[in-house]
Amino acid sequence: MQRGLLLAMSILLAVVTVRVALADKRAARAIRAEYARTAQYAKQKNVEGLLRQMTPDFLYKTKKGDVMNKQMVEQVMRAQYALIQSVDKRSTTIKRMEIKGNTARVTTVEELAVTMLDAQGKPRKVVSKATTRDTWVKTPQGWKVKMTEILDEKTTIDGKPQPAS
């Protein structure tokens, strides 16, 4: 009797483990697809698309520790995209992804290269490479980013290093 119960418990545990692994694979695939959409939206300067990927309570934390809410991020994006002539490169490399149920923490390296106008209207080549930690949550509308934290960031303008923001 005990042997049968032990065998049944082992089988149940194996089934649950397989289901969790499959759910995590589906979640990872969905989150990777969201990062691909982020790159596409950035290249198109599609602020609405980028905002749809965020939860209503989204937060953005700079390397210095300053925090912006979704509305502040929207204002900054709209102001920056108004000055950007072209998005020359936008990519995300996922370095680590940890999924626990309906939450995922993802460490990435983000690269962005744009041509934008300076205060005098002169075109400048801006290149940024940032390491981020993103927190994603599963919602009824799919996976949404809840928080982005900048862990490290390097920016150049016309090849000249800029101070961290």
C-alpha positions as CSV (number, residue, x, y, z in Angstrom):
1,M,0.0,0.0,0.0
2,Q,2.7,2.5,1.0
3,R,4.7,1.5,-2.1
4,G,1.7,2.2,-4.4
5,L,1.1,5.6,-2.6
6,L,4.8,6.5,-3.0
7,L,4.7,5.6,-6.7
8,A,1.6,7.6,-7.3
9,M,3.1,10.6,-5.5
10,S,6.3,10.3,-7.6
11,I,4.3,10.2,-10.8
12,L,2.2,13.2,-9.7
13,L,5.4,15.1,-8.8
14,A,6.9,14.3,-12.2
15,V,3.7,15.5,-14.0
16,V,3.6,18.7,-12.0
17,T,7.4,19.3,-12.7
18,V,6.8,18.8,-16.5
19,R,3.8,21.2,-16.5
20,V,5.8,23.9,-14.6
21,A,8.7,23.4,-17.1
22,L,6.4,23.7,-20.0
23,A,4.7,26.8,-18.5
24,D,8.1,28.4,-18.0
25,K,9.1,27.6,-21.6
26,R,5.9,29.3,-22.9
27,A,6.5,32.3,-20.6
28,A,10.1,32.6,-21.8
29,R,9.0,32.4,-25.4
30,A,6.3,35.1,-24.8
31,I,8.7,37.4,-23.0
32,R,11.3,37.0,-25.8
33,A,8.6,37.9,-28.3
34,E,7.9,41.1,-26.2
35,Y,11.5,42.1,-26.4
36,A,11.4,41.6,-30.1
37,R,8.4,43.9,-30.3
38,T,10.2,46.4,-28.1
39,A,13.0,46.7,-30.6
40,Q,10.4,47.0,-33.5
41,Y,8.4,49.7,-31.7
42,A,11.6,51.6,-30.9
43,K,12.8,51.5,-34.5
44,Q,9.3,52.8,-35.5
45,K,9.3,55.4,-32.7
46,N,6.0,53.9,-31.7
47,V,5.5,55.3,-28.2
48,E,1.9,53.8,-28.0
49,G,3.3,50.3,-28.7
50,L,6.0,50.7,-26.1
51,L,3.4,51.9,-23.5
52,R,1.1,48.9,-24.2
53,Q,4.0,46.6,-23.0
54,M,4.0,48.3,-19.6
55,T,1.7,47.7,-16.6
56,P,-0.3,50.8,-15.5
57,D,2.0,51.0,-12.4
58,F,5.3,50.7,-14.4
59,L,8.4,52.2,-12.8
60,Y,11.8,53.0,-14.4
61,K,14.8,53.3,-12.0
62,T,18.0,55.0,-13.2
63,K,21.4,53.8,-12.2
64,K,21.6,56.7,-9.7
65,G,18.3,55.6,-8.1
66,D,15.9,58.1,-9.5
67,V,12.5,56.6,-10.2
68,M,10.0,57.6,-12.9
69,N,6.4,56.3,-13.3
70,K,4.8,55.4,-16.6
71,Q,3.5,58.9,-17.2
72,M,6.9,60.4,-16.7
73,V,8.5,57.8,-19.0
74,E,5.9,58.6,-21.7
75,Q,6.8,62.3,-21.5
76,V,10.5,61.6,-21.8
77,M,10.0,59.1,-24.7
78,R,7.8,61.6,-26.6
79,A,10.3,64.4,-26.1
80,Q,13.3,62.2,-27.2
81,Y,11.6,60.7,-30.2
82,A,10.6,64.2,-31.4
83,L,14.4,64.9,-31.7
84,I,15.4,61.5,-33.1
85,Q,15.8,61.5,-36.9
86,S,16.5,57.8,-37.1
87,V,16.8,54.7,-34.9
88,D,19.8,53.1,-36.5
89,K,20.0,50.1,-34.1
90,R,17.9,48.7,-31.3
91,S,18.7,45.3,-29.8
92,T,18.2,43.3,-26.6
93,T,20.4,40.4,-25.5
94,I,18.9,38.4,-22.7
95,K,21.6,37.4,-20.2
96,R,19.4,35.7,-17.5
97,M,15.8,34.9,-17.2
98,E,14.2,33.6,-13.9
99,I,10.5,32.8,-14.0
100,K,8.5,32.1,-10.9
101,G,4.8,31.6,-11.6
102,N,3.4,34.8,-13.0
103,T,6.5,36.9,-12.4
104,A,9.8,36.9,-14.3
105,R,13.1,38.8,-13.7
106,V,15.2,39.3,-16.8
107,T,18.7,40.7,-17.0
108,T,19.5,42.2,-20.4
109,V,22.0,44.2,-22.4
110,E,20.2,46.8,-24.4
111,E,21.9,48.6,-27.3
112,L,20.5,51.7,-29.0
113,A,22.0,53.8,-31.7
114,V,20.2,56.9,-33.0
115,T,20.7,60.0,-35.0
116,M,19.2,62.9,-33.2
117,L,19.2,66.7,-33.3
118,D,21.1,68.7,-30.6
119,A,19.9,72.0,-29.2
120,Q,21.3,73.8,-32.2
121,G,19.5,71.5,-34.7
122,K,22.7,69.7,-35.6
123,P,22.5,65.9,-36.1
124,R,24.4,63.8,-33.5
125,K,25.1,60.1,-33.4
126,V,24.0,58.8,-29.9
127,V,25.0,55.3,-28.9
128,S,23.8,53.7,-25.6
129,K,24.5,50.3,-24.1
130,A,22.7,49.5,-20.8
131,T,22.5,46.5,-18.6
132,T,18.9,46.3,-17.2
133,R,16.9,44.2,-14.8
134,D,13.3,44.0,-15.9
135,T,10.5,42.6,-13.9
136,W,7.7,41.1,-16.0
137,V,4.2,40.0,-14.8
138,K,1.7,37.9,-16.5
139,T,-1.6,39.7,-16.9
140,P,-4.9,38.8,-18.7
141,Q,-3.5,40.7,-21.7
142,G,-0.2,38.8,-21.6
143,W,3.2,39.5,-20.2
144,K,3.8,43.2,-19.3
145,V,6.9,44.8,-17.9
146,K,6.3,46.2,-14.4
147,M,9.8,47.7,-13.7
148,T,13.0,48.4,-15.5
149,E,16.1,49.1,-13.4
150,I,19.3,50.4,-15.1
151,L,22.2,48.5,-13.6
152,D,24.9,50.0,-15.8
153,E,24.9,52.4,-18.7
154,K,27.4,53.8,-21.1
155,T,26.5,56.5,-23.7
156,T,28.5,58.3,-26.3
157,I,27.6,61.3,-28.5
158,D,29.6,61.4,-31.7
159,G,31.9,58.8,-30.1
160,K,32.6,60.9,-27.0
161,P,31.7,59.2,-23.6
162,Q,29.0,61.0,-21.6
163,P,28.4,61.1,-17.9
164,A,25.9,58.6,-16.5
165,S,22.4,59.9,-16.1
